[in-house]
Structure formats: structure tokens, C-alpha cells
Amino acid sequence: MIVHHVPIKKNITSSFKKLVDYITNPQEKQERVGKIKVINCHSSTIDWAKAEVKATQEKNTRAKGDKTYHTIISFAPG
């Protein structure tokens, strides 16, 4: 298993919606993302989860840093 944190580029503002849209876009590749599962949200659909996370992030007024964290986890075949 390989785990990699993808840091946000300094000159852009992160967005959970943009991250999810990027991850779920097949980008004309035959294999890209094996499985997507929504957890820790009231909704189980991607679109509703994006709205729920955005609303939760907007309520967090104390955090000054990036509120979106992107980690890639790669598993060996099989």
C-alpha cells in the first residue's frame, strides 16, 4: 500500500467540490478510480455530500489553513 498526501498549489484556493469533481472525472482513461464511498456524511450520494461538506466547512470560522485534504491510497493488484 502506498499513501501520498497531495498538497494544494499555493496560488489557488482549495475546494472540496472541485476535488471531488476531479477525482470522479474519468479523464478519458480506461481505469482511474476503482471505488468511491461517501462516509461521515448524512447523505450517501456524491452531490449531496459535496453540499454537506461545503456547509460544514463554511461553519468553521476558526481554521485559517486549508480545510480540504487530498490523500491518494494505492493498493497492490489483487
C-alpha positions as CSV (number, residue, x, y, z in Angstrom):
1,M,0.0,0.0,0.0
2,I,1.3,3.5,-0.9
3,V,-0.2,6.6,0.8
4,H,0.6,10.0,-0.6
5,H,-0.7,13.5,0.6
6,V,-1.3,15.8,-2.4
7,P,-0.5,19.4,-1.2
8,I,-2.6,22.2,-2.6
9,K,-0.9,24.6,-5.0
10,K,0.0,27.9,-3.3
11,N,-1.7,30.1,-5.8
12,I,-5.2,28.6,-5.7
13,T,-7.9,28.2,-3.1
14,S,-8.9,24.6,-2.4
15,S,-12.4,23.5,-2.9
16,F,-13.9,20.1,-1.8
17,K,-16.3,20.3,-4.7
18,K,-13.5,20.8,-7.2
19,L,-11.5,18.0,-5.6
20,V,-14.4,15.5,-5.8
21,D,-15.2,16.6,-9.4
22,Y,-11.5,16.0,-10.3
23,I,-11.4,12.6,-8.6
24,T,-14.7,11.3,-10.2
25,N,-13.8,12.5,-13.7
26,P,-12.6,9.5,-15.8
27,Q,-10.4,11.9,-17.9
28,E,-10.9,9.6,-20.9
29,K,-8.8,6.8,-19.2
30,Q,-9.9,3.2,-19.1
31,E,-9.0,2.8,-15.4
32,R,-8.8,5.7,-12.9
33,V,-10.8,5.3,-9.7
34,G,-11.8,1.8,-8.5
35,K,-14.4,2.8,-5.9
36,I,-15.8,5.9,-4.3
37,K,-17.6,5.7,-1.0
38,V,-19.2,8.6,1.0
39,I,-18.7,8.2,4.7
40,N,-19.2,10.6,7.7
41,C,-21.9,12.4,5.9
42,H,-25.7,12.2,6.3
43,S,-26.0,11.7,2.6
44,S,-24.7,8.8,0.6
45,T,-24.7,10.5,-2.8
46,I,-21.7,12.5,-4.1
47,D,-23.6,15.6,-5.0
48,W,-25.3,15.9,-1.6
49,A,-22.1,15.1,0.2
50,K,-20.3,17.9,-1.6
51,A,-23.0,20.4,-0.4
52,E,-22.9,19.0,3.1
53,V,-19.1,19.3,3.3
54,K,-19.2,22.8,1.9
55,A,-21.8,23.8,4.5
56,T,-19.7,22.3,7.3
57,Q,-16.5,24.0,6.1
58,E,-18.3,27.3,6.0
59,K,-19.3,27.0,9.7
60,N,-15.6,26.5,10.6
61,T,-14.5,30.1,11.1
62,R,-11.6,29.4,13.4
63,A,-9.4,27.5,10.9
64,K,-7.1,29.7,9.0
65,G,-5.5,27.0,6.9
66,D,-6.7,24.8,4.1
67,K,-9.9,22.9,5.0
68,T,-9.6,20.3,2.2
69,Y,-7.1,17.4,2.5
70,H,-6.3,15.2,-0.5
71,T,-4.7,11.8,0.1
72,I,-4.1,9.1,-2.5
73,I,-4.1,5.5,-1.3
74,S,-2.8,2.9,-3.8
75,F,-3.1,-0.8,-3.2
76,A,-1.2,-3.6,-4.9
77,P,-3.2,-5.5,-7.6
78,G,-5.4,-8.2,-6.1
